[in-house]
Amino acid sequence: MGRNNERNIKKHNDKLHKAQDKAKQAVIARKEKLKEIIKKFNEDKKQEE
């Protein structure tokens, strides 16, 4: 069984792309949470004034 046959290449690429998509989603989720935290922080600051 060769390492560079089509099936193994496809399996590797699918695994790689899945990992990349997961990382990308994590970054997006982190940014969304940060936006919410900043928004809440700013609202709290306005109430204090």
C-alpha positions as a Markdown table, in Angstrom:
| # | Residue | x | y | z |
|---|---|---|---|---|
| 1 | Met | 0.0 | 0.0 | 0.0 |
| 2 | Gly | 1.6 | 3.3 | -1.1 |
| 3 | Arg | 1.4 | 6.4 | 0.9 |
| 4 | Asn | 0.6 | 8.7 | -2.0 |
| 5 | Asn | -2.4 | 7.0 | -3.4 |
| 6 | Glu | -5.6 | 9.0 | -4.2 |
| 7 | Arg | -7.6 | 7.6 | -1.3 |
| 8 | Asn | -4.9 | 8.5 | 1.3 |
| 9 | Ile | -4.4 | 12.0 | -0.2 |
| 10 | Lys | -8.2 | 12.7 | -0.1 |
| 11 | Lys | -8.5 | 11.4 | 3.5 |
| 12 | His | -5.5 | 13.6 | 4.6 |
| 13 | Asn | -6.9 | 16.7 | 2.8 |
| 14 | Asp | -10.4 | 16.1 | 4.3 |
| 15 | Lys | -8.9 | 15.8 | 7.8 |
| 16 | Leu | -6.8 | 19.0 | 7.2 |
| 17 | His | -9.7 | 21.0 | 5.9 |
| 18 | Lys | -11.9 | 19.9 | 8.8 |
| 19 | Ala | -9.2 | 21.1 | 11.3 |
| 20 | Gln | -8.8 | 24.4 | 9.5 |
| 21 | Asp | -12.6 | 25.0 | 9.5 |
| 22 | Lys | -12.7 | 24.2 | 13.2 |
| 23 | Ala | -9.9 | 26.7 | 13.9 |
| 24 | Lys | -11.6 | 29.3 | 11.7 |
| 25 | Gln | -14.9 | 28.9 | 13.6 |
| 26 | Ala | -13.1 | 29.2 | 16.9 |
| 27 | Val | -11.6 | 32.5 | 15.9 |
| 28 | Ile | -15.0 | 33.8 | 14.7 |
| 29 | Ala | -16.7 | 32.7 | 18.0 |
| 30 | Arg | -13.9 | 34.4 | 20.0 |
| 31 | Lys | -14.5 | 37.6 | 18.1 |
| 32 | Glu | -18.3 | 37.4 | 18.7 |
| 33 | Lys | -17.8 | 36.9 | 22.4 |
| 34 | Leu | -15.3 | 39.8 | 22.6 |
| 35 | Lys | -17.8 | 42.1 | 20.9 |
| 36 | Glu | -20.5 | 41.1 | 23.4 |
| 37 | Ile | -18.2 | 41.7 | 26.3 |
| 38 | Ile | -17.1 | 45.1 | 25.0 |
| 39 | Lys | -20.7 | 46.1 | 24.4 |
| 40 | Lys | -21.7 | 45.1 | 27.9 |
| 41 | Phe | -18.7 | 46.9 | 29.4 |
| 42 | Asn | -19.6 | 50.1 | 27.5 |
| 43 | Glu | -23.2 | 49.9 | 28.7 |
| 44 | Asp | -22.0 | 49.5 | 32.3 |
| 45 | Lys | -19.7 | 52.5 | 31.9 |
| 46 | Lys | -22.6 | 54.6 | 30.6 |
| 47 | Gln | -24.8 | 53.7 | 33.6 |
| 48 | Glu | -22.0 | 54.7 | 36.0 |
| 49 | Glu | -21.8 | 58.3 | 34.6 |
